[in-house]
């Protein structure tokens, strides 16, 4: 379950940013996670409470935005959405593609007071 290490990394980012602005409390964290990032949201939510206990994020609200997978076909230049990284182009059935979005994992925003 690598979601625990991901949660711990998010905590580290939040604590580093909190130290930079010298604020006391993080009230909200906004995350963007791509469908193709290989992260199980349910697992991340399951380990979240344990990961943030005693940290700057302990009492903060967590918001997750899911970024859909999107690719461009290398053969016919069609842009299309995909649920799995191995999905083929719906127009020409080619497996050659470039991933445009959906592999993200980022802390989009922190709300501090």
Long-range contacts (C-beta under 8 A, 24 or more apart in sequence): 1-43, 1-47, 3-39, 3-40, 3-43, 3-44, 3-46, 3-47, 4-47, 4-50, 4-51, 6-39, 6-44, 6-105, 7-44, 7-47, 7-48, 7-51, 7-52, 8-51, 10-51, 10-57, 10-107, 11-51, 11-52, 11-55, 11-56, 11-57, 13-107, 14-55, 14-56, 14-57, 14-60, 14-107, 14-110, 15-55, 15-56, 17-107, 17-110, 18-56, 18-110, 18-112, 21-112, 23-112, 23-113, 24-112, 24-113, 25-56, 25-59, 25-60, 25-112, 25-113, 26-56, 26-57, 26-60, 26-110, 26-111, 26-112, 27-59, 27-60, 27-61, 27-111, 27-112, 27-113, 28-60, 28-61, 28-62, 28-63, 28-109, 28-110, 28-111, 29-57, 29-60, 29-61, 29-62, 29-63, 29-107, 29-109, 29-110, 29-111, 30-63, 30-64, 30-65, 30-107, 30-108, 30-109, 30-110, 31-62, 31-63, 31-64, 31-65, 31-105, 31-106, 31-107, 31-108, 32-64, 32-65, 32-67, 32-104, 32-105, 32-106, 32-108, 33-64, 33-65, 33-66, 33-67, 33-104, 33-105, 34-66, 34-67, 34-68, 34-69, 34-101, 34-102, 34-103, 34-104, 34-105, 35-66, 35-67, 35-68, 35-69, 35-83, 35-102, 36-69, 36-82, 36-84, 36-85, 36-99, 36-102, 36-103, 37-102, 37-103, 37-104, 37-105, 39-105, 41-66, 60-111, 65-108, 67-101, 67-102, 67-104, 68-101, 68-102, 69-99, 69-101, 69-102, 69-103, 70-99, 70-100, 70-101, 70-102, 71-97, 71-98, 71-99, 71-100, 72-97, 72-98, 72-100, 73-97, 74-98
